[in-house]
């Protein structure tokens, strides 16, 4: 029986830093993690969607996890994004991530043969991975990228597996989050975006894995704290203030926007990997204005 991992709180799916030559910048990866660990964040997802995982070679993934495993202290969770289209490759990467220090693995839905990814196929896929994984598995539902949407019934069935401990729900379907929480006991649901963290908490979510957490860790953590303490007006005010900033680093400008935002707060964002393109000057100015209005740049020199 794998030891239970608690997922309460805020986790950023950290961007993977690249140097000017397009290689993974391990020094800045370690430096960013050092800075993030001084904030209220509870841990880090390394090589999720915002980590440009699909653009990294296998060897690069292993080296990135190695650096992260060395940089992340025991008081923070290290979650590795190990999901692949192949069940077997996912198992292999999950085992390697565990050896490199990962406390849990987040596994995105397989998507290439999406028409065949029905309830049975997904249950068999995740069950096989969970049976063979030395660390707990977290489901990752992000239909905007994959075109596959985990149904509530599928999640509820998978939640019965002792080594599947939670899910990141990025669809924004708060009703589904509530259904899963209601039917699945101690299964841990995480909001997949800072735009609906508070609504997700109200239907049973324990926290979130959110791109915005990389640049606004204090504000998002305060939403969780306010919710837990019953300070709902304060939580709502923060949530509303962050909606535009969240869109800027996700749907509006994507990973290039998130990396530009990191540069603005004095951390390392740096270049993206092709075929992604960097932001232009006007887009960067827009991001800066949005972040300033959201209060994220207060105190930044």
BELCOR-V879840 format. One record per helix or strand. SS is the DSSP state (helix for helix, strand for strand). FROM is the first residue (numbers start at 1). TO is the last residue. Records with the same first field share a line. If there is no record, write none. Layout:
SS: FROM-TO + FROM-TO
This chain:
strand: 9-14 + 18-18 + 24-24 + 43-46 + 77-81 + 104-108 + 136-141 + 164-169 + 188-191 + 207-209
helix: 26-36 + 49-51 + 53-55 + 58-71 + 87-99 + 114-116 + 119-132 + 143-146 + 152-158 + 174-183 + 194-202 + 211-214 + 217-229 + 232-252 + 254-264 + 281-293
